[in-house]
Amino acid sequence: MLYLLPTPLGNLADVTLRTLQALQECDVLLCEDTRVAQKLLLLLEQKGKLLKKKREFFSFHSHNQVSFLENISPDFFESCVGFMSDAGMPCVSDPGSILIGYAKHHKIPFEILPAGSAATLAHAYSGLGDSGFVFDGFLPHKSNDRQKRLVFWKDVLNSQDLALIVYESPHRLLDSLMDLQKIDQNCHVFVIKEMTKKFQASFEGNVVEVLQGIGETKILGEWVLVLKFSKQEKEYKLGVLEVMHSDIPPKIKAKLLSQITGESIKEWYHRIIKEGK
């Protein structure tokens, strides 16, 4: 039997009764990080929510999950096995999906226990409407790829009353917001970190206002961004990114960018040639 177990985002009291029951049954635990899992179980035992029990712990994360499953037999799951991500729901920007595929292929009984995730909780906190949202996990690491992804979602969601929810690390948060500012400086942004924890904090406003607010605080912890792109008028106005990504000669591109930004044609031309290399 295989259980996929949701874990608290931060507040220990958010652990569900069903998760506690399953943990008590499990003899083996696959963990995104065994140290995090063992610490969580120890705290639950100290709080009297879980009885002490001897369990085997195995590391199971995005870097080793394929090789792990290739090197075990389906008999491994004859005992009660649980998978725990570090926080939140398995399979939601966390490992777990490959386990489901393995269980289905080998006809291993499995159960996924429900609980909240950072994406749904952040959407509720944002108050940006109950008509739905699109979840896109973590944005790409590279700025150019990130901007293309944001342009894509702005185009897709512009005619819809839907929010975009993404995760971001503290190391790339400001860069992602600055990329968003280039795409849509009127985008309504709600960002929140450390949900359910002692240092939970959030900022809201257009992307320029949020950047200013975050610049005055410590950027620690994992962040969730809830974005509502500004409505695009029917009259289309050419922007920097559209010109940069267009398939036109560098000299013409430089002239257009100069007219849009006020910077010299020469500066833009050298920049375009450099990026092209």
C-alpha positions as CSV (number, residue, x, y, z in Angstrom):
1,M,0.0,0.0,0.0
2,L,1.2,3.5,-0.9
3,Y,0.1,6.7,0.7
4,L,1.0,10.2,-0.5
5,L,0.9,12.4,2.5
6,P,0.4,16.1,2.7
7,T,2.4,17.9,5.3
8,P,1.9,21.3,7.0
9,L,3.1,24.3,5.2
10,G,4.6,25.6,8.4
11,N,2.2,25.4,11.3
12,L,2.3,22.0,12.9
13,A,-1.4,22.2,14.0
14,D,-2.4,22.0,10.3
15,V,-1.5,18.3,10.0
16,T,-4.7,16.4,9.2
17,L,-6.1,13.5,11.2
18,R,-5.9,11.2,8.2
19,T,-2.2,12.0,7.7
20,L,-1.5,11.2,11.3
21,Q,-3.4,7.9,11.0
22,A,-1.5,6.9,7.8
23,L,1.9,7.9,9.4
24,Q,1.1,5.6,12.3
25,E,0.5,2.7,9.8
26,C,3.5,3.4,7.6
27,D,6.6,1.2,8.2
28,V,8.6,2.9,5.4
29,L,8.7,6.6,4.5
30,L,10.0,8.0,1.2
31,C,11.0,11.6,1.9
32,E,11.9,14.6,-0.2
33,D,14.3,15.3,2.6
34,T,14.7,12.7,5.3
35,R,16.0,15.2,7.8
36,V,12.9,17.4,7.4
37,A,10.6,14.4,7.7
38,Q,12.3,13.0,10.8
39,K,12.1,16.5,12.5
40,L,8.4,16.7,11.7
41,L,7.7,13.2,13.1
42,L,9.7,14.1,16.2
43,L,7.7,17.2,16.8
44,L,4.5,15.3,16.3
45,E,5.6,12.7,18.8
46,Q,6.6,15.4,21.3
47,K,3.1,17.0,20.9
48,G,1.5,13.6,21.6
49,K,-0.1,13.5,18.1
50,L,1.9,10.5,17.0
51,L,3.2,7.4,18.8
52,K,6.8,6.5,18.5
53,K,7.5,3.8,16.0
54,K,10.5,2.3,14.2
55,R,10.4,3.2,10.5
56,E,12.7,3.1,7.6
57,F,13.5,6.4,5.8
58,F,14.5,6.6,2.2
59,S,15.5,9.8,0.3
60,F,13.1,10.3,-2.7
61,H,13.4,13.5,-4.6
62,S,13.4,15.0,-8.1
63,H,17.1,14.0,-8.7
64,N,16.9,10.4,-7.7
65,Q,13.3,9.3,-8.1
66,V,13.8,7.6,-11.5
67,S,16.8,5.6,-10.4
68,F,15.2,4.7,-7.1
69,L,12.2,3.1,-8.8
70,E,14.4,1.4,-11.3
71,N,16.3,-0.3,-8.5
72,I,13.4,-1.6,-6.4
73,S,10.8,-4.4,-7.0
74,P,7.1,-3.7,-6.8
75,D,7.3,-6.0,-3.7
76,F,8.8,-3.0,-1.9
77,F,5.2,-1.7,-1.6
78,E,3.8,-4.9,0.1
79,S,4.6,-3.1,3.4
80,C,2.8,0.2,4.2
81,V,4.8,2.9,2.4
82,G,4.3,6.7,2.7
83,F,5.7,9.5,0.6
84,M,6.2,13.0,2.2
85,S,7.3,16.1,0.5
86,D,8.9,18.8,2.6
87,A,5.7,20.9,2.9
88,G,2.3,21.0,1.2
89,M,0.8,18.6,-1.3
90,P,2.9,16.0,-3.2
91,C,2.7,16.3,-7.0
92,V,2.1,20.1,-6.8
93,S,5.5,21.5,-7.7
94,D,6.9,18.6,-5.6
95,P,7.7,15.0,-6.4
96,G,5.0,12.4,-6.4
97,S,3.6,12.1,-9.9
98,I,6.2,9.5,-10.9
99,L,5.1,7.4,-7.9
100,I,1.5,7.5,-9.1
101,G,2.6,6.3,-12.5
102,Y,4.6,3.5,-11.0
103,A,1.8,2.4,-8.8
104,K,-0.7,2.4,-11.7
105,H,1.7,0.4,-13.9
106,H,2.3,-2.3,-11.3
107,K,-1.3,-2.3,-9.9
108,I,-0.1,-1.2,-6.5
109,P,-2.9,0.2,-4.4
110,F,-2.4,3.8,-3.4
111,E,-4.2,6.7,-1.8
112,I,-3.6,10.4,-1.9
113,L,-4.6,12.2,1.2
114,P,-6.0,15.7,0.7
115,A,-4.9,19.0,2.3
116,G,-4.2,22.6,1.4
117,S,-1.4,23.8,-0.8
118,A,0.5,27.1,-0.9
119,A,-1.1,28.0,-4.3
120,T,-4.7,27.7,-3.1
121,L,-4.0,29.4,0.2
122,A,-2.3,32.3,-1.5
123,H,-5.2,32.7,-3.9
124,A,-7.6,32.9,-1.0
125,Y,-5.4,35.5,0.8
126,S,-5.2,37.6,-2.4
127,G,-8.9,38.1,-2.7
128,L,-8.5,38.4,-6.5
129,G,-11.8,36.8,-7.3
130,D,-13.3,33.3,-7.2
131,S,-13.6,32.7,-10.9
132,G,-10.5,30.6,-11.0
133,F,-6.8,30.7,-11.6
134,V,-4.0,29.2,-13.6
135,F,-1.1,27.6,-11.7
136,D,2.3,27.5,-13.4
137,G,4.7,26.2,-10.6
138,F,8.1,27.9,-10.6
139,L,9.0,30.4,-13.3
140,P,12.0,29.7,-15.5
141,H,15.4,30.5,-14.0
142,K,16.7,32.6,-16.9
143,S,15.3,36.1,-17.4
144,N,14.7,35.8,-21.1
145,D,12.8,32.6,-20.7
146,R,10.9,34.1,-17.7
147,Q,9.8,37.1,-19.8
148,K,8.6,34.9,-22.6
149,R,6.5,32.8,-20.2
150,L,5.0,36.0,-18.6
151,V,4.2,37.4,-22.1
152,F,2.5,34.1,-23.0
153,W,0.3,34.1,-19.9
154,K,-0.6,37.8,-20.3
155,D,-1.8,37.1,-23.9
156,V,-3.7,34.0,-22.8
157,L,-5.3,35.4,-19.7
158,N,-5.9,38.9,-21.0
159,S,-9.5,38.2,-22.1
160,Q,-10.2,36.0,-19.0
161,D,-11.0,36.9,-15.5
162,L,-8.3,34.5,-14.2
163,A,-5.3,35.0,-12.0
164,L,-1.9,33.5,-12.5
165,I,-0.2,31.8,-9.5
166,V,3.5,31.0,-9.5
167,Y,6.1,30.1,-6.9
168,E,9.4,31.9,-6.6
169,S,12.6,31.5,-4.5
170,P,14.0,34.4,-2.5
171,H,17.0,34.4,-4.8
172,R,15.0,35.2,-7.9
173,L,12.0,37.1,-6.5
174,L,13.2,40.6,-7.3
175,D,14.5,39.6,-10.7
176,S,11.1,38.0,-11.5
177,L,9.2,41.1,-10.4
178,M,11.5,43.3,-12.5
179,D,10.8,41.1,-15.5
180,L,7.1,41.4,-14.8
181,Q,7.4,45.2,-14.7
182,K,8.8,45.2,-18.2
183,I,5.9,43.1,-19.4
184,D,3.1,44.9,-17.5
185,Q,3.8,47.6,-15.0
186,N,0.1,47.9,-14.2
187,C,-0.2,44.2,-13.3
188,H,-1.9,43.8,-9.9
189,V,0.4,41.7,-7.7
190,F,-0.2,39.9,-4.4
191,V,2.9,38.2,-3.0
192,I,3.1,36.3,0.2
193,K,5.8,34.3,2.0
194,E,6.1,31.9,4.9
195,M,2.4,31.2,5.1
196,T,1.1,29.8,8.4
197,K,4.5,30.6,10.0
198,K,5.6,33.2,12.5
199,F,7.1,35.5,9.9
200,Q,4.3,35.4,7.4
201,A,4.3,38.6,5.3
202,S,2.5,39.8,2.2
203,F,2.6,42.8,-0.2
204,E,0.0,44.0,-2.6
205,G,-0.4,46.6,-5.3
206,N,0.8,47.1,-8.9
207,V,4.2,45.5,-9.6
208,V,6.0,48.9,-9.1
209,E,4.5,49.4,-5.6
210,V,5.2,45.8,-4.6
211,L,8.8,46.1,-5.7
212,Q,9.2,49.2,-3.6
213,G,7.6,47.5,-0.6
214,I,9.7,44.4,-0.8
215,G,12.9,46.4,-1.2
216,E,12.4,47.5,2.4
217,T,12.2,44.0,4.0
218,K,14.2,40.9,4.3
219,I,13.6,38.6,1.3
220,L,13.7,35.2,3.0
221,G,11.6,32.1,2.6
222,E,9.6,30.7,-0.3
223,W,7.2,33.1,-2.0
224,V,3.9,32.7,-3.8
225,L,2.9,35.3,-6.5
226,V,-0.7,35.9,-7.5
227,L,-0.9,38.0,-10.6
228,K,-3.8,39.7,-12.4
229,F,-2.6,41.2,-15.6
230,S,-3.9,44.6,-16.7
231,K,-6.5,44.5,-19.5
232,Q,-5.0,45.1,-22.9
233,E,-6.8,47.7,-25.0
234,K,-7.9,46.7,-28.5
235,E,-5.5,49.2,-30.0
236,Y,-2.2,47.4,-29.9
237,K,0.9,49.3,-28.9
238,L,4.3,47.9,-29.7
239,G,6.5,47.4,-26.6
240,V,10.2,46.7,-26.0
241,L,9.8,42.9,-25.6
242,E,7.6,42.6,-28.7
243,V,10.2,44.4,-30.8
244,M,13.1,42.5,-29.2
245,H,11.5,39.2,-29.9
246,S,10.4,40.1,-33.5
247,D,12.1,38.8,-36.6
248,I,13.3,42.0,-38.1
249,P,16.8,43.3,-39.1
250,P,18.8,44.7,-36.1
251,K,19.1,48.3,-37.6
252,I,15.3,48.6,-37.9
253,K,14.8,47.0,-34.5
254,A,17.2,49.5,-33.0
255,K,15.3,52.5,-34.5
256,L,12.0,51.2,-33.2
257,L,13.4,50.6,-29.7
258,S,15.0,54.1,-29.7
259,Q,11.6,55.7,-30.5
260,I,9.9,53.6,-27.7
261,T,12.4,54.3,-25.0
262,G,14.2,57.5,-25.9
263,E,17.6,55.8,-25.8
264,S,20.0,56.2,-28.7
265,I,19.8,54.0,-31.8
266,K,23.5,53.2,-31.4
267,E,23.1,52.0,-27.8
268,W,20.2,49.7,-28.8
269,Y,22.0,48.4,-31.9
270,H,25.1,47.4,-29.8
271,R,22.8,45.7,-27.2
272,I,20.9,43.8,-29.9
273,I,24.1,42.5,-31.5
274,K,25.5,41.5,-28.1
275,E,22.4,39.6,-27.2
276,G,22.3,37.9,-30.6
277,K,25.8,36.5,-30.0
